[in-house]
Amino acid sequence: MKSDSSHQRWDELDHQLLHALENDGRAPFSRIAAHLGVSDQTIARRYRRLVADIGLRVVVVTDAERLGQTWVLRLRCAPDAADALSKALARRPDTAWIALTSGGTEVVCAIRFRTRGEHEEMILGKLPKTPSIMEIRAHQVLWRFFGGSNSWLAKRLPQVAEAFPAGPEPTSPAPEPISTEDEPLVATLEENGRATLAELRRATGHSESVVRHRLDRLLASGALYIDVQYDQTILGDTTRAILWITAAPAALDQVGRALATHPEVTFAGATAGSCNLMAFIVCRDSTTMYRYLSTTLGSLEGIQHIETAPVLRLVKQLTYDEHAPAAQ
């Protein structure tokens, strides 16, 4: 993935296009163009440039927080083993994102499990037998305050929020079960969330009307959501960290909801483990991060402890290309 430090080359239309895709990643270019007041060709050209320059990808994601279980694992290992371990984990289809933190001695990864047996096999079976891993700390995500289908860009740049309407929220109280028959559909969309109905018909063997109806049901129930991956340094934010936060139990929900409103926060969730909250933050530089930690976060009542783990390298976001340069 290419990173361009001169983020001034990206203008408001680029930001509006990214925001539109965060709100509805499958929206036709013609609809996006009509809302933004430009031609279809302009949107298509900007989209191709964003794909080439900042690794833009639109993918459909199984919402494990609603369907099953998401765990965040902190794996302490020898520095010379961290890179190989992170790449091995990145190749797994059930890992959502992977980062190297703590001076390169810790690999942090989110893994989406669908069954209890899967997470027990990984956490109690496979990982403890890996010689390079010296310590495993597992945090189960209990509740997501921000992340998933939420648009971070609209929070980071409020001026783009009105440019394209947000997609509908899930309407079902429970997610639609994903059946074995759905797997070709889901697998295709995990590779390309903008796959056409014709491509989905070929992948599934079902008619376009059947595919459209099934996809609409899965999205409306919250079993799936559309997410966007790109290099967030497009905004000039080059400093990232994972926060492990302990809040008083009575303040847990209040602190989590406050984190969700902070422009620096790209993900916030309640966890079970050695802390009860975690957040992923993106800041312009180390000075900006210090001010966020000492003022914005420091002013929240109920926080008892914060551990800040600077991210050295983001190995995987939603997808992973082993031959592409890693996002710095």
Beta strands, then each sheet from edge to edge (+ up, - down):
strand 1: 57-62
strand 2: 69-77
strand 3: 95-101
strand 4: 106-113
strand 5: 133-146
strand 6: 224-229
strand 7: 239-247
strand 8: 265-272
strand 9: 277-283
strand 10: 303-316
sheet 1: 1+ 6-
sheet 2: 2+ 4- 3+ 10- 7+ 9- 8+ 5- 2+
end
